[in-house]
Amino acid sequence: MKFEGTENYVATDDLRMAVDAAVALQRPLLVKGEPGTGKTMLAEQVAQSMGMRLIQWHIKSTTKAQQGLYEYDAVSRLRDSQLGNEKVNDIANYLKKGKLWEAFESEEQVVLLIDEIDKADIEFPNDLLVEIDKMEFFVYETGEVVKAKQRPIVIITSNNEKELPDAFLRRCFFHYISFPSRETMIQIIDVHFPTIKADLVRDALDVFFDVRQVPGLKKKPSTSELVDWLKLLMADDIPDEVLQSGDTRQAIPPLYGALLKNEQDVHLLERLAFMTRRKNA
């Protein structure tokens, strides 16, 4: 079974090959790239393309690896024992299954997404090495070994906020999603807005890529922000001539709040436009 992409997701040839390689090697696919380049959506589309259920584990700064396996609620068991509840006789009643356990016990193969793994503590990836490698883990409270009935397709995303350990990287197949070229971006826009005017796409992309090339930007606008911006431009029916004169050296783009996400970048473009207009005066 190969990943061919879907009608809602434009997958480049190298991305499709990376997914297929990870599946063939039975290794997790580690995906990096700029925020907004579709890393999380990739897992959703792989599951859809292959007809599999998607299990999502979104990582936070407070997430611990153990939570992906299971959590033991000792407090509830103590409370129930004090109340004479018969549930206390079976410790399994107080085990909360994590996302890995859910994926391992599935009768059918699933896609497991471990999203933004770099948000967690630096030890988080190392704490999952054995479980992801051997596809099993030990439950100390019950003495059982949970083994994967069907090896899940594991997709792990990272925004490069932290360096991942070498031992973890060795167990993954790595792919970096490069920022889309203009041609790929046109295909992405066509998926989201099949009836959009070609002139609007051309002019909007000119402005978009001009903004991305401005030196010193704290956060460059991403694919998802371009889609939001185009949606606003279409809703407000912005005249083509506004975008055609939207050289970022002369003025900041209309509805710039969809593209720029902090005041430093707005001020940077404003200063750039002011200096250029003054120079040309």
N, C-alpha and C positions, 0 to 999 in steps of 0.2 A: 504494500500500500504506500503510495507516494503522495506528498503534499503538492497540490496543484494550485493552491490559492483559492479564493472564492470571488464571487461577483462583487462582494463588498470590501475586498481587501486586495490591493495591488502588491503582489509579492514579486520581487526581482528574481532573476534566475539564480543568483548566488544565495539568496535567502532560502529559496526552495531546496537547493542542493544542501544547505546547512541542516535544514530540518530532516531531510531524508538521510543524511549522514549520521546524525545523532540517533535516529531511530534504528538504523542498521547496526551501529556500534553499541546500542543499548546503553548510551550515556546521556546524562542530562545535557540539554542545550542551554548554554549560558549566552544570553543576548545582552549586548550593551549598545548604547547609542544615545544621542541627545534626547532629553525629555521631549515627548510629543512626536516621536518618530514611529510609534505604533508597536512598541515592544509588548505591552500587555495585550493589545488587540491581537497580536500574532497567535498567542495561546488560544484565544477564543476562536480564531479562524481555523487553526489546525484541528481543533476539536470538531468544528462544524464540517470541515472538509472531509475528515475521516470518519464522521458519524459517531463520535465518542462523547461521553459525558465529560464536562470540564469541572475540576475541583480547584478552587482558587484559595490560596493562602497568602493574604496581603500582609507583608511584614511591616512592623512599626519599630520605633526605637526601643520599646520596652519588651518586644517579643523575645521569648526564649525558645531554644530548639526543642526542649522537652514538650512544649505546647503543641508542636506538630505531631508528636507521638500520642501522648495522653496526659491528662492531669488527674491527680488523686485528691478528692475532696475529703480530707481527714476531719475537717471541722463539722461537716454535715453528718459524717458517720458517728462522731462523738455525741452530737446533739441527739441523733436518733437512738443511740444506745441508752442515753439518759431517759429518753421517753419510752423505752421498751419497744421500739419499732423492730419488727422482724426482718426488715431490710438489712440490718447490720450483719446478719449471718452470711450474706453474700457480698464480699468486698467489691465484686464487679459492678454493683449498683452505684458505686461512688467513683467510678472511672469515667472520665469524659474523654471520648475518642477525639484525637486530633486529625488534621487533614491527611497526614501520611497514613495513619491507621485506616481512615476512610478509603483512601486510594488502594491500600494493600488488600483490604477485604473485599473489594469489588470483584464480582464474578466476571465482569467484562473489562477489557482494557480501557483505561481512562487517560485523560490528559491532566497532569498535575502542574499547576502554575504556582511557583514560589516567586512572588512579585516584590521587586525592590529589596533584594537580599542585603544590599549594602547599607540599609537603614539600621539594621540591628547591630548589636555589639560585635566587635571584631572576632570573638570566639564562636559566634553563631555558626558560620559555615563549617568550622572544624568539628563542632558538636554533632553535625549531621553526616559526617564522612562515611562512617560504617553503615548507617541505615540506608543511605542512598546507594552506596556501592553494593552491599549484599542484599538489599531489598528485604530486610528483616530487622526486628528489634525485640528485646526482652522486656516483659512486663514483670517488674520485681514483686508487685503486690499479689499477683496470681500465679507467678512462676511459669507463665506461658510464653511461647515464642510466636510472634505474629509475623508471618511470611506473606509476601505478595502473591496472591493467586494468579494475577496477570501483571507483568511488569508494566507500570504506567510510563507514558511518555512524559518526561519531566522537562519543563521549560522554566528557566530561572532568569529573571531580569535584574539588571543593575544599572544605576545612573552614575556609576564611578564616584560616589561620594566617599567611599573607602576602598583601599586596596584589599583584594581578596587573597587568602592564604594560598601559597603555591600548591600545597597538598590537595586543596579543594579544586584548584584550577586544573590539575593533572587529571582529575576524574571527569572533567566536562569537555564537551565539544563547544568551541567558542566561535561566536559570530558577532561582528560589529555591523550594525545597520548604519551604513553611510547616509548622510543627508541626501534626500532625493535630488536627482538632476532635474532640470527644467522639464525635460520630456516626461520623466516619471511623475513629476508633480502635476502635469497636465492630465495624465491618466487618473491620478488620485482625485483631482477636481471633477473629472468626468463621472467618476463613480458616485460622488456626493451630489453633484449638480448636473445631471445629464442635459438639461435644457439651457444652461448658462450661455450667454453670448460669448463668442470667441474673442471679440474685441475687449470685453471686460476682463477675461482671463489673461490676455496678453498684457494689458496695461497694469493689471493688479500684480502680476508676476514680476513685471519690471520694477515696480515700487518695492515689492516684497524682497526681492534679491538685492536691491540697492540698500535697503535697511539692514539686511544681514551683513553687508560688506562694510558698514560703518565701523571704523576702528574704535575700540574702547567700550563697546556695548557690554553691559553687565549680563544681559540675557538676550540672546538672539531669538527672534520669533521662530516658532517651530511649525511643523505641518499642521498640527491641530489648531494653532492660532491663525494660520492662513485660512483654514476652512471656516472658522468663526468669522473672520474679517469679511470673507466673500459673502457669507450668509447675510451679514449686516449691509454690505454694499448693495446686494440684490434687494433686500427688504426696503432700504431707503432710496432705491433707484438713483444712486449717485451718477450724475452725468459723466460720460467718458472723458470729456475735456478736463474735468477735475483731476482725474488720475493721470492723464497725459501730461499735465503740468505739475505732477506730484513728485518731481525730483527732490529727493531728501536733502539735497544741498540747498534748495530754495525754500522748502516748507515741509513741515511734518505731514504725514499722510492723513487723510480724513478718517475719522473713527479710529484713531491710532490706539485707543484703549484696548482694542482686541489684539494688537500686535505687541505693544510695549507694556511691560508688567511692573515697572518701577519708575519712580520719579527721576532717578539719575539718568536713565536712558532718554526720557522725554526731554530733560534739560539739555542733554548732549545734542540731540537733534535740533532743538531750538537754537542753541548757540551756533551750531554748524550752519543752519539756515540764515541766521542773522549775519554771521561773518561773510557768507557768500554774497548775500544781497548787498551788504555794505561795500564789498570789494567790487561788485559789478555796477554800483551806483555811479 
